[in-house]
Amino acid sequence: MKKLPGAHSALAELKGLVSAIPNESILLDTLPLQEAKDSSAIENIITTHDELYNAELHLGETQAAKEVQRYASALRLGTRLVKQFGFLSTNHIAQIQEELKRDQGGYRKQPGTKLTNQRGEVVYTPPQDSTVILDLMANLEQYLNGDSLHDVDPLVKMAVLHFQFESIHPFYDGNGRTGRILNILYLVLKGLLDIPVLYLSRFITHHKADYYHHLQAVRDTGAWEPWLLYMLTGVEETARESIVLIREMRELMQATRERLRPYKFYSQDLLNNLFRHPYTRIEFLQQELNVSRPTAASYLNQLAKDGILTKHKQVTSHYYVNQPLFELLSRLG
């Protein structure tokens, strides 16, 4: 109970700060990618920011970058479903996992799934029967969307939901990442966030051993309190980190706006493009500003010549980097 006010305060401040950003699509295009990167790292899917942004430009894509892009896509899909329907069903959860893994395996039907540690020792055997798995997921859907089963603080429910989902382990693959997507979507569903801009996976990545230890301790001994405190600490710390990052992004946007104002071709759409895509290219500007290719190229080349962007060549094409933004986002690890 002592931990809850701090977590709620940090989330409320983050929500308010996001609402003050003139164009939230900038945050939707950049920040979920950071959460995707950190969540994937928990599963030892490691990529760099450079690889991620190159993948967005379709200039070569590592397998790890592809996995992270899929996570970000699944998070965006989940956010759309929450906004559209106002609830999350078992079918929605299956759609999110399908977007993440790009397969249609669905909920587990065959037995044999076991969770092992790094030494290959079995530490937990989730439910094996497909009927039991579907029953448990139906119960989780009820718990997630209504308060009649457990009318407690939503942050406590988020932690309980995450434990329950990971313990059901309903899919053949992608359970950890799908479960971490559900954490953020639940906060959006309950109105604690408007868009998914919390890097809870960053906290879990930095405290990975504790994450698995506390999960297993609830299964083994019912040690709920350390697990709940772990998750509440994660929410508060990552909300405050997100606040700092978004403030710095806002300050950087303002500084860049002042540098762009003297140009005859300056527009808010141009500024938005440079912050929605840390790595941009002529085609992006052409589409978003509705200008010809030669015009878009001349804009970007002029900004590169004046040191506002950094121009790079790869194979037969060019791309342009908003270096201060890239460095700011890269500080996340």
Disulfide bonds with the S-S distance in Angstrom:
none
